[in-house]
Amino acid sequence: MSVPIIRLGENDFPFTSDAAESFTLPSKFYFGADIFEREKDAIFYKCWLYAGHASQVSRPGSYLTTRIHDQNVFVIRNASGRLNGFYNVCQHRGHELVNGTGRTNIITCPYHAWAYDFDGNLRRARNAENVKGFAAREFSLKRVRVEEFCGMVFVNLDSDAVPFSEQVPGLEEDIRRYSPELEKLEFAQRDAYSVAANWKVLIDNFLECYHCETAHKDFVNLVDMKSYRSKICGIYSRHCSGKARTTESTAYKFEQGDVEFGYAGWFVWPNLTIWAYPGDPNISTLQMIPEEAERTIEYQDWFVPGGKPTRQLRDAMDYQRSILQPEDISLCEKVQKGLKSKGYNQGRFIVDSDRSELSEHAVHHFQHLVARALGEEC
């Protein structure tokens, strides 16, 4: 019997290193306010987080913003083409500098008009020339780490973090296997969802297809489930089907593109999922952003050639937004309610020796990452 790897409560069953023998994390991990607060520092202020797509910041002066709990940051392209990341706060009195996405010639605070260049240097502070000892170099914007990966932009508040690309060896090659024309993809649209569930419930749900046969009739009509497999790779996991069940599925109809497959998906720690649907080239990201202990905002960003979806891709996007997402959201919101029941604390992972399409080993992998980040390991 494998040894428990988290500190157990009086009524807890063991969460162990062996997925095939392990119970799930206790339900307190999914609604406790103390857990939610611990996750901020232990996970979200230390990990690489998806912020947007490089096509949104393709020209000097173009920027995008993102929020990591109460920390607002922005990414901007400088004159030499490099991406810079900064906390989105003026160094004078703390006003927010930019909002959403856009392009500017100089970063100017809307409060007192302090102005910064694209490298974060203070260039203008009205009347500062009349202030004794004022030194502009002392008021540069505070940097955050930024990295571009497969056209996606990631930020990290931890200045000592290992580069993102070094943490996910093999991921770029794997994504390019299903989407070899990454350089042609541009941002097309963002779909937003508000879900009454903890962010980890949504990721647990993504990481297994044990529920697909019962909950997603159109998805299993699209995807050959017998070839669907999940593979754990460090801080990410892949979830792919080698072929489509039919090109005339009830999900959407398509013609096979240069790469024939049924579905490809990846989970990247801590809260990003990446999708590729069969047919015309495409990639999308679905990010689970915790808003409260039991409320999550999901953003799904779509990237397609030239940023303009074909009819086939529009059908795929409509299927995702109108059918698959509502199905999953309904499941997750009902799970969240069940996790607070006095009649439940833990379940058992269904993990078979073949790691088949029904196996939940990738869910166990994610929950282990959560426990480790929170210092719950014995």
Beta strands, then each sheet from edge to edge (+ up, - down):
strand 1: 49-53
strand 2: 62-68
strand 3: 71-77
strand 4: 83-87
strand 5: 101-103
strand 6: 107-108
strand 7: 115-116
strand 8: 122-124
strand 9: 143-149
strand 10: 152-156
strand 11: 185-195
strand 12: 228-233
strand 13: 236-241
strand 14: 263-268
strand 15: 272-276
strand 16: 283-292
strand 17: 295-305
sheet 1: 1+ 10- 9+ 4- 3+ 2- 5+
sheet 2: 6+ 7- 8+
sheet 3: 11+ 17- 16+ 15- 14+ 13- 12+
end
